[in-house]
Amino acid sequence: MNGVHDLGGMHGMGSVQPERDEPVFHHRWEGRVFALVRAMGALGRWNIDASRHQRELIAAADQLRMSYYERWLEGLSQLLVRHGLASAAEVASGRALPGAAAGTPALRAAQVPAFIARGSPAARESGRPPRLRPGQRVRARNLHPAGHTRLPRYVRGKSGVVDRVHGVFVFPDTHAHLRGEDPQHVYSVRFEARELWGDDHVAADAVYVDLWEDHLDAE
């Protein structure tokens, strides 16, 4: 979907400022949020793409003022209410309402190492050959869906060249809305900087973007 969360290629936001020796978490509460998101995801009521889409739905003004893990916490809070796991009042107070049923933990401490090691692989098997091949010119479709998409705005309608075929993976654009996995081949596509942002960029510069078959047309 279009929104302020899709900052790639957007003007006026300044350059990326890498942090030297950046820690995994800047504050202890960030680690707790990370753990909460993983633990609640173990319930299986939503998936990683649905979780990402929920964060995309955060209002633009809040998106811009929030830190990374503040967005994670807000998205999780909204998912809890949306799926009936907590009320808005409970989220606001941080306490269960009197008489609320106690939930059964989906993930206990002893299960965490195996859960983390297993991960959430998105690769799938398919007997269908890739529609595109390395070296082939393609054009990213000019799509503007109301829901989740992994097709960034700055490449839509732009021409590039397939660099490699990664294999078959779950299609996030349907998975985020619980409409099935729809596995598709994924391609690394090379877009020249001048194609994306004009002739005043260095001719040798390029961006490689991983895109699914439904994002691309052969030229």
C-alpha positions in Angstrom: 0.0 0.0 0.0 1.1 3.6 -0.4 2.0 5.4 2.8 4.7 7.2 4.7 6.1 3.9 5.8 7.4 3.3 2.3 10.4 5.7 2.5 12.6 4.1 -0.1 13.6 6.8 -2.7 11.5 9.4 -1.0 12.9 13.0 -1.0 13.2 15.3 2.0 14.0 12.6 4.6 17.8 13.1 4.6 20.5 10.5 4.1 20.8 7.3 6.1 23.2 7.8 9.0 24.8 4.4 10.0 25.5 4.1 13.7 29.0 2.8 14.5 28.9 -0.3 16.7 25.1 -0.2 16.8 23.8 -2.4 19.6 21.0 -5.0 18.9 18.7 -3.0 21.2 19.3 0.5 22.4 17.0 0.0 25.5 15.8 -3.0 27.5 12.2 -2.3 26.6 13.0 -2.8 22.9 14.2 -6.4 23.7 10.9 -7.0 25.6 8.9 -5.8 22.6 10.8 -8.1 20.3 10.1 -11.0 22.6 6.4 -10.1 22.9 6.0 -9.9 19.1 7.6 -13.3 18.6 5.7 -14.9 21.5 2.3 -13.7 20.3 3.1 -14.7 16.7 3.4 -18.3 18.0 -0.4 -18.2 18.5 -0.8 -18.5 14.8 -3.6 -16.0 14.6 -1.6 -13.9 12.1 1.7 -14.2 10.1 4.8 -12.1 9.6 3.3 -10.3 6.6 0.0 -9.5 8.4 2.2 -8.1 11.2 4.1 -5.9 8.8 0.8 -4.7 7.2 -0.6 -3.8 10.6 2.4 -1.5 11.2 1.8 0.1 7.8 -1.7 1.1 9.0 -0.3 3.3 11.8 -1.2 7.0 11.1 1.4 8.9 9.2 2.0 11.5 12.0 2.6 8.6 14.4 4.8 6.8 12.0 7.1 9.7 11.7 7.5 10.4 15.4 7.8 6.7 16.5 11.0 4.8 16.8 11.3 1.4 15.1 10.3 -0.7 18.1 7.5 1.8 19.1 5.9 0.9 15.7 6.3 -2.8 16.6 4.6 -2.3 19.9 1.8 -0.3 18.4 1.2 -2.8 15.6 1.1 -5.7 18.1 -1.3 -3.8 20.3 -3.6 -3.3 17.3 -3.4 -6.9 16.4 -4.3 -8.0 19.9 -7.5 -5.8 19.8 -8.3 -6.8 16.2 -8.2 -10.5 17.0 -10.1 -10.3 20.3 -7.1 -11.2 22.5 -7.4 -8.0 24.5 -9.6 -5.0 24.6 -8.5 -1.5 23.9 -9.0 -0.6 27.5 -6.8 -3.5 28.6 -4.1 -2.4 26.2 -4.3 1.2 27.4 -4.1 0.2 31.1 -1.7 -2.7 30.7 -3.9 -4.8 33.0 -6.6 -7.4 32.3 -10.1 -6.4 33.1 -11.8 -8.0 36.1 -13.3 -11.3 35.0 -11.2 -11.6 31.9 -10.4 -15.2 31.0 -6.8 -16.2 31.5 -5.0 -17.2 28.3 -2.8 -20.2 27.7 0.8 -19.1 26.7 1.5 -20.1 23.1 5.2 -20.2 23.8 6.9 -21.2 27.1 10.5 -20.4 28.1 11.6 -24.0 27.5 10.3 -23.9 24.0 12.0 -20.7 22.9 15.4 -22.2 21.6 13.6 -24.6 19.3 11.1 -22.0 18.2 13.9 -19.5 17.3 16.0 -22.2 15.6 13.0 -23.3 13.5 12.2 -19.8 12.3 9.5 -19.1 9.7 10.9 -20.3 6.4 9.1 -18.7 3.4 10.7 -20.9 0.7 8.4 -23.4 -1.0 8.6 -26.2 -3.5 7.2 -25.8 -7.0 7.3 -27.7 -10.2 6.5 -24.6 -12.2 9.6 -23.2 -14.0 10.4 -19.5 -13.6 8.6 -17.2 -16.1 11.7 -14.9 -16.4 15.4 -15.5 -16.8 18.6 -13.8 -15.8 19.6 -11.1 -18.3 16.0 -10.5 -19.4 14.6 -6.9 -19.4 11.5 -6.5 -17.3 9.3 -3.6 -16.1 7.9 -3.4 -12.6 4.1 -3.1 -12.7 2.6 0.3 -11.8 0.4 -1.1 -9.0 -1.1 0.9 -6.2 -2.9 -1.6 -4.0 -4.9 -0.6 -0.9 -3.4 -3.5 0.9 0.1 -4.8 1.6 2.7 -5.1 -1.1 6.4 -5.8 -1.3 6.6 -3.7 -4.5 8.2 -0.4 -3.5 6.8 2.8 -5.0 10.1 4.0 -6.4 10.5 1.1 -8.8 6.9 1.0 -10.1 6.7 1.5 -13.8 10.5 1.4 -14.1 12.6 -0.9 -16.3 15.3 -3.2 -15.1 17.2 -6.4 -15.8 16.8 -9.8 -14.0 20.1 -10.5 -12.2 19.2 -13.9 -10.7 16.3 -16.2 -9.8 16.1 -16.8 -6.0 13.5 -19.6 -6.1 9.9 -19.9 -5.0 8.6 -18.1 -1.9 5.4 -17.1 -0.2 3.7 -14.1 -1.8 3.4 -11.5 0.9 0.8 -9.5 -1.0 -1.8 -12.2 -0.4 -0.3 -13.7 2.7 -0.7 -10.5 4.7 -4.4 -10.6 4.2 -4.8 -14.3 5.1 -5.7 -15.1 1.4 -3.2 -17.9 1.0 0.5 -18.3 0.3 0.3 -18.2 -3.5 4.0 -19.2 -3.8 5.9 -17.5 -6.7 9.3 -17.3 -8.1 11.3 -14.3 -6.8 13.9 -12.4 -8.9 16.7 -10.0 -8.0 16.2 -7.1 -10.5 18.8 -4.5 -11.2 17.5 -1.0 -11.7 19.9 1.7 -12.8 20.0 4.8 -10.7 19.3 7.0 -13.7 16.2 5.0 -14.6 14.9 5.5 -11.1 16.0 9.1 -10.3 17.2 10.8 -13.5 20.3 11.5 -15.5 22.1 13.5 -12.8 23.0 10.2 -11.0 26.2 8.2 -11.6 25.7 5.9 -14.6 27.3 2.9 -12.9 25.1 3.1 -9.8 22.2 0.6 -9.5 19.8 -0.8 -7.0 18.9 -4.5 -6.7 15.3 -5.2 -5.6 13.8 -8.7 -4.9 10.4 -8.9 -6.6 7.8 -11.6 -7.1 6.4 -12.7 -10.5 3.2 -10.8 -10.0 5.2 -7.6 -9.7 6.9 -7.9 -13.1 6.2 -7.9 -16.8 8.7 -9.0 -19.5 9.7 -6.2 -21.9 
